[in-house]
Amino acid sequence: MQIVDKSGEGLSRVFGVTVPAQDLAERLEARIAEITPRLNIKGFRPGKVPAAHVKRIYGKALMSEVLEQTFNETTQKVLEDNKLRPAGEPDLKPEGDLEQVIEGKADLSYEIAVDVMPEFEPVDPSTLSLVRPVHEPTDEEVDEAVKELAAQNRTFEPRTGKTVKAKDGDQVVIDFVGRIDGEAFEGGSAEDVPLVLGSNQFIPGFEEQLVGAKPDSEVTVKVTFPAEYQAAHLAGKEAEFEVKVKEVKAPVEAAVDDELAKRLGVDDLEALKKLIRENLQQQFQPFSRFKLKRALLDELDSKHDFPLPPKMVEAEFNAIWSQVLADKENGQLPEEDAAKSEEQLQTEYRKIAERRVRLGLVLAEIGRANNVQVTEQELAQAMRQEAMRYGAQAQQIFDLLRKNPNAQAQMRAPIFEDKVVDLIVEKAKVEDKPVSKEELLKEDDLPAGYGEI
C-alpha cells in the first residue's frame, strides 16, 4: 500500500492511497477460503467446493466486501500514522474505473479528504466570572398563586329562582347525543356530563350555545369539528347534538383559609403558602439556568479564536439554512429577518453556525480534559423519557432507540453538553443577581439560536 500526502491547507488534509491489485487478489482468495467450508452448493459435498467455482459465482460480491474492508482499514491507518483527530467522517473519492478494480485488472486508487480537529487550549473554567439572574417569589406572587388555586378548587351549587339561566362560568350537567347526517356516531353520546361553560373542554362553538339554557330544557347544538380534529373520521364534519340540560350550577369560590389547605392535603394556610413558594422557586430555576448558560456560552465564545473545520461549519450552516428556508416558505420568518436580503441572512446565519461549531469544540475539549462521560443509565433514562412521549407506542419507540446508534448519539450530545456546563459553573465564580420576574422571563434580544449550540 502506498500513501501520499497530497495537500494540507489549514485543517483540511488530502491523502492519496494506492493498494496494488495483487494485494486485493490475496485478500479475495483469503475471503473465499474463509467462506468455502460453510457453502452448500448443488453438486458438491459441503466443504469440497473448488475455490475457482466459488470465485466464478461470488467473486464480484466478495471483492466488493474486500474493497469496503480495505477502504476502512487503509483510512484508519492514514489517520493513525499521521496522528490525526478527524472532525467528522473522512470523504473517500475513488480514482479510475472501479469496475476494473473489482475484476482484478487494476490497482485500487482513491483520495481521502478529511478535516482535522483544531489544536487549542481551552480556557480554565476557574478563571470565569458569571452572573446568574435569580428571582425570589414575592408575597404578592404567592398570594396570587393561592387565589388561582382557590379558583381551580371552587365548587358548584344549583342555581335557584324562577328564571334560572346558565351563564358563562356556570356548570351544567347534560346528556347529549351527536349526529352527522342524521346518524349517531361512535363516541358522540354521554350522560350526566358536568361541563363548565367557557372552559373550552368541548369543540369550538358547543359551550357558547348552552349559555342561557334552563334546567330540564333541551337545546340543539350545531357545530363543525375542527379540520385537525384527532379523530380523523370526524375532522371537518358538521354535527348536530341533541342536548338535555339537567342542572345549572353556579360557581362558589373557595375561601383562602386553613380549610382550603386541608382539602389540598396540607396542615394549614401557612404550610400551603410555603409549598407554593417552593414550587414557584422550582419553576423559576430553569429560566435562571438558561440565562446563566447563555452568559457562559457568550463568555466562552469571546475567549476562544481558532480555525474551524470547514465541513463541520458547512454541515451546521446547511442545517440552520434549511430551517430558515422552511420558515420563509411558511411565512414564519421573524419580522427583522423578513426585511433582509438572502445574502444578509446567509452571512448572519453562517456566523451563528461558526459560533455553534466553536462552542461545541470548546465544550467537547473541556469535557475530554475533565473526563466527562455520559453513563448508560443516563442515556437509557433519556431514551425512556423520549419514548414516553409516544403513549401506547412507548415500548416500541424505546426498542427502536436502543437499536439505533445514530439516534443514541443525538440523544447523548445534549446530556454531555449539560454535564460540561454544570462542571464549568461549579468551577467558575458565579454571582447571583436578584431580578424581577419580568426581567427573568424576558427573552434576550438576540437572533434565534444565537445563544445556544
FENTAMO-V165473 format. One record per residue. N is the residue number from 1. RES is the residue in one small letter. PHI is phi as a letter, one per 40 degrees, with the letter a starting at -180 (999 if undefined). D_FIRST is the distance of its C-alpha to the first C-alpha in Angstrom with 1 decimal. Layout:
BEGIN
n=<N:N>
res=<RES:RES>
phi=<PHI:PHI>
d_first=<D_FIRST:D_FIRST>
END
This chain:
BEGIN
n=<1:2:3:4:5:6:7:8:9:10:11:12:13:14:15:16:17:18:19:20:21:22:23:24:25:26:27:28:29:30:31:32:33:34:35:36:37:38:39:40:41:42:43:44:45:46:47:48:49:50:51:52:53:54:55:56:57:58:59:60:61:62:63:64:65:66:67:68:69:70:71:72:73:74:75:76:77:78:79:80:81:82:83:84:85:86:87:88:89:90:91:92:93:94:95:96:97:98:99:100:101:102:103:104:105:106:107:108:109:110:111:112:113:114:115:116:117:118:119:120:121:122:123:124:125:126:127:128:129:130:131:132:133:134:135:136:137:138:139:140:141:142:143:144:145:146:147:148:149:150:151:152:153:154:155:156:157:158:159:160:161:162:163:164:165:166:167:168:169:170:171:172:173:174:175:176:177:178:179:180:181:182:183:184:185:186:187:188:189:190:191:192:193:194:195:196:197:198:199:200:201:202:203:204:205:206:207:208:209:210:211:212:213:214:215:216:217:218:219:220:221:222:223:224:225:226:227:228:229:230:231:232:233:234:235:236:237:238:239:240:241:242:243:244:245:246:247:248:249:250:251:252:253:254:255:256:257:258:259:260:261:262:263:264:265:266:267:268:269:270:271:272:273:274:275:276:277:278:279:280:281:282:283:284:285:286:287:288:289:290:291:292:293:294:295:296:297:298:299:300:301:302:303:304:305:306:307:308:309:310:311:312:313:314:315:316:317:318:319:320:321:322:323:324:325:326:327:328:329:330:331:332:333:334:335:336:337:338:339:340:341:342:343:344:345:346:347:348:349:350:351:352:353:354:355:356:357:358:359:360:361:362:363:364:365:366:367:368:369:370:371:372:373:374:375:376:377:378:379:380:381:382:383:384:385:386:387:388:389:390:391:392:393:394:395:396:397:398:399:400:401:402:403:404:405:406:407:408:409:410:411:412:413:414:415:416:417:418:419:420:421:422:423:424:425:426:427:428:429:430:431:432:433:434:435:436:437:438:439:440:441:442:443:444:445:446:447:448:449:450:451:452:453>
res=<m:q:i:v:d:k:s:g:e:g:l:s:r:v:f:g:v:t:v:p:a:q:d:l:a:e:r:l:e:a:r:i:a:e:i:t:p:r:l:n:i:k:g:f:r:p:g:k:v:p:a:a:h:v:k:r:i:y:g:k:a:l:m:s:e:v:l:e:q:t:f:n:e:t:t:q:k:v:l:e:d:n:k:l:r:p:a:g:e:p:d:l:k:p:e:g:d:l:e:q:v:i:e:g:k:a:d:l:s:y:e:i:a:v:d:v:m:p:e:f:e:p:v:d:p:s:t:l:s:l:v:r:p:v:h:e:p:t:d:e:e:v:d:e:a:v:k:e:l:a:a:q:n:r:t:f:e:p:r:t:g:k:t:v:k:a:k:d:g:d:q:v:v:i:d:f:v:g:r:i:d:g:e:a:f:e:g:g:s:a:e:d:v:p:l:v:l:g:s:n:q:f:i:p:g:f:e:e:q:l:v:g:a:k:p:d:s:e:v:t:v:k:v:t:f:p:a:e:y:q:a:a:h:l:a:g:k:e:a:e:f:e:v:k:v:k:e:v:k:a:p:v:e:a:a:v:d:d:e:l:a:k:r:l:g:v:d:d:l:e:a:l:k:k:l:i:r:e:n:l:q:q:q:f:q:p:f:s:r:f:k:l:k:r:a:l:l:d:e:l:d:s:k:h:d:f:p:l:p:p:k:m:v:e:a:e:f:n:a:i:w:s:q:v:l:a:d:k:e:n:g:q:l:p:e:e:d:a:a:k:s:e:e:q:l:q:t:e:y:r:k:i:a:e:r:r:v:r:l:g:l:v:l:a:e:i:g:r:a:n:n:v:q:v:t:e:q:e:l:a:q:a:m:r:q:e:a:m:r:y:g:a:q:a:q:q:i:f:d:l:l:r:k:n:p:n:a:q:a:q:m:r:a:p:i:f:e:d:k:v:v:d:l:i:v:e:k:a:k:v:e:d:k:p:v:s:k:e:e:l:l:k:e:d:d:l:p:a:g:y:g:e:i>
phi=<999:b:b:b:c:c:a:a:c:g:c:b:b:b:b:b:b:b:b:d:d:c:c:c:c:c:c:c:c:c:c:c:c:c:c:d:c:c:c:b:b:d:g:b:c:d:g:b:c:c:d:c:c:c:c:c:c:b:d:c:c:c:c:c:c:c:c:c:c:c:d:c:c:c:c:c:c:c:c:c:c:c:f:b:b:c:c:h:c:c:c:b:b:c:b:g:c:c:c:c:c:c:c:g:b:a:c:c:b:a:b:b:b:a:c:b:c:c:c:a:b:c:c:c:d:c:c:c:b:b:b:b:c:b:b:c:d:c:c:c:c:c:c:c:c:c:c:c:c:c:c:c:b:c:b:b:b:d:c:b:h:c:b:c:b:c:b:d:g:c:b:b:b:b:b:a:b:b:b:b:f:g:b:c:b:c:g:c:b:a:b:f:c:c:b:c:c:g:c:f:c:c:c:d:g:c:c:d:c:c:c:g:c:b:d:g:b:b:b:c:b:b:a:b:c:d:c:b:d:c:c:d:c:b:d:g:c:c:b:b:b:c:b:b:c:c:a:b:b:c:c:b:c:c:c:c:a:c:c:c:d:c:c:c:g:b:c:a:c:c:c:c:c:c:c:c:d:c:c:c:d:c:c:c:d:d:c:c:c:d:c:c:c:c:c:c:c:c:c:c:c:c:c:b:a:a:c:b:c:d:c:c:c:c:c:c:c:c:c:c:c:c:c:c:c:c:c:c:c:c:g:b:c:d:d:c:c:c:c:c:c:c:c:c:c:c:c:c:c:c:c:c:c:c:c:c:c:d:c:c:c:c:c:c:c:c:c:c:c:b:f:c:b:c:c:c:c:c:c:c:c:c:c:c:c:c:c:c:c:b:f:c:c:d:c:c:c:c:c:c:c:c:c:b:c:c:c:c:c:c:c:c:d:c:c:c:d:c:c:c:d:c:c:c:c:c:c:c:c:b:b:c:b:c:b:c:c:c:c:c:c:c:c:c:c:b:d:d:g:c:c:b:c>
d_first=<0.0:3.8:6.7:10.2:13.5:15.6:18.8:20.6:24.2:26.3:24.9:22.5:18.8:16.4:12.6:10.5:7.2:5.7:4.6:6.6:10.1:10.5:8.3:10.3:13.3:13.2:13.0:15.9:17.8:17.7:18.9:21.6:22.7:23.0:25.3:27.3:29.8:30.8:31.4:35.0:35.2:38.6:39.4:37.1:37.8:35.7:32.6:33.3:31.6:29.6:25.8:26.1:28.8:26.7:23.9:26.5:28.0:25.2:22.1:21.6:22.5:20.2:17.2:18.1:18.0:14.6:13.3:15.4:14.1:10.4:11.6:13.5:11.2:8.4:11.5:13.1:10.6:10.9:14.6:14.9:13.2:15.3:18.3:19.0:21.8:21.4:24.8:24.1:21.6:18.6:18.8:16.1:16.6:14.9:15.2:16.7:18.3:17.0:19.6:18.0:14.7:17.0:18.8:15.8:16.5:13.7:10.0:9.5:9.8:11.6:13.2:14.0:17.6:19.1:22.5:22.8:25.9:28.3:29.4:33.2:36.0:38.1:41.8:43.6:45.6:48.6:49.2:49.7:53.2:53.8:56.9:57.4:60.2:62.3:65.4:68.0:70.0:73.6:76.7:77.3:73.8:74.5:77.9:76.5:74.0:76.8:78.8:75.9:75.6:79.4:79.1:76.4:78.7:81.8:84.0:85.9:89.6:91.5:93.1:96.9:99.6:101.1:98.4:95.1:92.2:88.5:87.0:83.5:82.4:84.6:83.4:84.5:84.4:83.7:83.3:81.5:80.4:77.9:77.9:75.8:77.7:80.5:78.3:77.6:73.9:72.0:71.9:74.5:77.5:78.5:81.6:82.7:79.8:80.4:79.2:79.5:80.2:77.9:75.1:73.0:72.3:73.0:71.7:72.8:76.4:77.6:79.0:80.7:82.8:84.3:85.7:89.5:89.5:92.3:92.3:92.9:92.0:89.6:87.2:85.1:81.8:79.8:76.1:72.8:69.7:66.9:64.3:61.6:63.7:61.7:63.4:62.1:65.0:67.4:65.4:67.5:70.4:74.1:75.9:79.5:80.4:83.8:84.2:87.1:87.6:89.1:89.3:88.9:88.1:88.2:85.7:87.0:85.0:84.3:85.9:83.7:85.1:84.5:85.1:82.1:80.0:81.2:80.5:76.9:76.7:77.3:80.4:81.8:81.2:79.9:77.3:76.3:75.9:73.9:71.5:71.3:70.6:67.7:66.3:66.6:64.7:61.9:61.8:61.5:58.8:55.9:57.1:57.3:53.8:52.5:54.1:52.9:49.3:49.6:51.1:48.2:45.6:47.5:47.5:43.8:43.0:45.3:43.8:40.1:38.5:34.8:32.2:31.3:28.1:28.9:27.6:29.6:32.7:32.3:32.1:35.1:37.0:36.4:37.8:40.8:41.4:41.4:44.1:46.0:46.0:47.2:50.0:50.9:51.2:53.4:55.5:54.5:53.3:55.2:57.9:56.4:53.1:55.0:56.6:53.3:51.2:47.8:46.3:48.2:47.1:43.4:43.7:45.5:43.2:40.1:41.6:42.2:38.6:37.5:40.0:38.9:35.2:36.3:38.6:36.1:33.7:36.6:37.9:34.5:34.0:37.6:37.1:33.9:35.7:38.7:36.8:38.4:37.4:38.6:39.8:39.6:43.4:43.4:40.9:43.0:46.2:44.7:43.7:47.2:48.8:46.8:47.6:51.3:51.5:51.3:54.4:54.6:50.9:50.0:48.6:46.6:45.0:44.3:42.5:40.4:39.5:38.5:36.0:34.6:32.0:32.1:35.9:35.9:33.7:36.2:39.0:37.4:37.0:40.8:41.6:39.1:40.6:44.1:43.4:41.9:44.9:47.2:45.6:46.0:49.6:50.4:49.3:50.6:54.2:55.7:59.2:61.0:63.0:65.8:65.9:67.9:66.7:66.5:64.3:62.0:61.6:61.3:58.0:56.3:56.5:52.7:50.5:49.5:46.6:46.6:47.4:44.8:41.1>
END
